Every structure is written in structure tokens, then in C-alpha cells.
């Protein structure tokens, strides 16, 4: 099993926390980049290293990533809209991408959402009314990552649910796929992506296979990673 470190932004809950648990179950090093006010007891119990930084602050993010290198992978779950009135989805992720680039990190896995980029037509009409402006911020992060020197992977989750996982989470390359996914299942498919080099340079939709649909009635084919 690999001993290469994984650095997680957004590791305190949901998919990020599940990813941290799975990586640590392999006895592999995990570093969580967290804000100073974040509750971190569970991460400490898991044996996760903590680095304190505010994703809006370039200097602190640089400091958090400075001694990692090409064997490290960053997974960013930063999102959720406008923290402190600012779009963390864009600025926060761009700061993390820049810091990873300056540190010489090898890989970066970015979580955005269905509705971004070429998946816009797969999004429900209500979501388009509510989230188009936020998707523009996420799109900025996607484009920035693709133009970076990092080995990038983009994962666009469907609607996120909090109940217990179903174990049916999949990654799909077809951007017209849509549906729901449980947060822990998102962590599980991200774990699979972390452990695969086949995902580098690719964009995926993350959905629950039993709840997935296709905007053009096409076939839903899980990606082979």
C-alpha cells in the first residue's frame, strides 16, 4: 500500500472526513488543512496531521503546503458558497491550487458539482435558477486547475445527501449524467480516485448508481479507474 501523503481541504465533515478515514485505515499519512476555529478532535483521534490555514489567506495556505512534494496528493472539498460573503468555491480553491503548485505537489483532486462546465445541461432547471452564479465560481476553479502544471482530476458530485452510505457511489465520465450521492459515498469514490493514476487529466460526475439518470436518456457507464 502506498505511503504517499494526502492533503485534504474540507476534511472535518462529509466526503472529506470519509476520505480521511479511508486513507488512515491504510496507515497512510493524511494532512488536514483546517481553519483555526474548526473542531478537530475526530481528526486527531484518526491520527491526521493538522495544518492551520484560512483558504482565503494565500500566505497561510502556502505555509501549510510548503514541505510537501511531488509524491503528495491534494483533495479539495472546499465549497458551500459564500463564506464570509466571499466565494470560497473560487478563491479558496485557487489559493490551494497555487500553493500546491509552488510546493511542487504532484496531484490535485478538485470537488465541484454537476452544473459546472459541460455538465450544465445535466442540472435540473431549479438548480440552474438557484446556483448558476455559484457554478461560475466553481468553473473558475476548474479552469484554473486544468491550466496548472498539477496532475489534475475534477469530480462533480450530484446532489449531496447526509444519510448513511449505500455503497453504490460511482464515477462517470459522461457529463450528461446526473443524480444524488451520499456524502460518505463521495468520500469512497474519491478514495478510489486517489489510488488511481488513470483518473489524471479527467473530469467525472459522482452519483449513486441506483439513483442516476441521463439528460439524453443515454446509458450510464461507471468509469473504469
HUNORJO-V529928 format. One record per helix or strand. SS is the DSSP state (2 for helix, 1 for strand). FROM is the first residue (numbers start at 1). TO is the last residue. If there is no record, write none. Layout:
BEGIN
SS/FROM/TO
SS/FROM/TO
END
This chain:
BEGIN
1/6/9
2/14/25
1/30/34
2/41/46
1/49/52
2/58/65
1/73/76
1/82/83
1/86/87
2/88/103
1/107/111
2/117/122
2/125/146
1/151/157
1/159/161
1/169/172
1/177/178
1/180/182
2/183/194
1/202/208
2/209/211
1/213/214
END
